[in-house]
Amino acid sequence: MRQFLMAFYVIFFSTGFMGGAALVLLALRLRSRLTAPLLVFQLLFLVGTGLILAYLSAVTSGFVPPEGGGFLGGIMSINIAIWIVVIVIIRRTAPRTRRRWTPAAIAQLFASLVIVKTVANVIVATSGQPLLAEDAWLLSTHLLVAFGMASFGVVLRGPVNPAEPAAIRPLLRAYGIVTIVLAPLGFIEFALQTVGIPWLQDLSLDHFLYLAWNIVSMSAAIRILRPTPDGSNLLEEVPAERIRALGLSPREVEMAVMIGRGLTNMEIAEKLFISPATVRTHIYNLYQKVGAGSRVELLNMLRD
């Protein structure tokens, strides 16, 4: 069993660093206000998990009392920071609206309540006073976190701020699905412990949420950077300065992005509900404006 745990955490931390590297690549490739807080979110999760493992190892070895000490304060601080970043991501993801009770507003409310509850947990833990209803207190914490993560996932799955590049939307939707599906994991773990079902002390179900986020990040980076059939890299958006400099029309920009995704003329025609001849005309005009002689040259010039 110990070998299994060691193998799990090797995979866990290696995917953590790879997921962070993937987000760095996406940040360099995309002009998005979301890549930075997403990267901070994953790195905080990685650091927080490291602290939890160090705390559990210390408790098992008898060096730190179960009530916590310095490790507990560090873990709680990381948790608060994670939920603050969640609020930042929610505010940058959701389009602005005048309606008061929107999924984004509800998600921010739950995130704020989780922060307040975490602060309360720190106060209770450091006071040294026993709780009269400890199970109920822990249950409320897990329920708040579950609702907070689920509502966060709903926001990620919903409409995205139109200022964000189109390439970020599949990434957010994948994050949203993972977060909604795995949101109850903490509550499930608490239920298992309550009914006395044996569980590994050094392995939390929440770790699987982090693994899933890392896999999504790496998959998004691979998707953005993978070559098209003609050998060029994907182009998910045309930089605004290139659009202005070349005087491209909205239809030409749309055409360029579809070319960058590796679509054929026939596939572009089907998606836009126009004839292949019209597609060829738009592409010819695009080549003339950019001064390109091939798709590879077109995409390279649109990126620069």
Summary of the structure (lengths in Angstrom):
residues: 304
radius of gyration: 23.7
end to end distance: 52.6
largest distance: 77.4
contacts: 900
relative contact order: 0.10
helix: 73%
strand: 1%
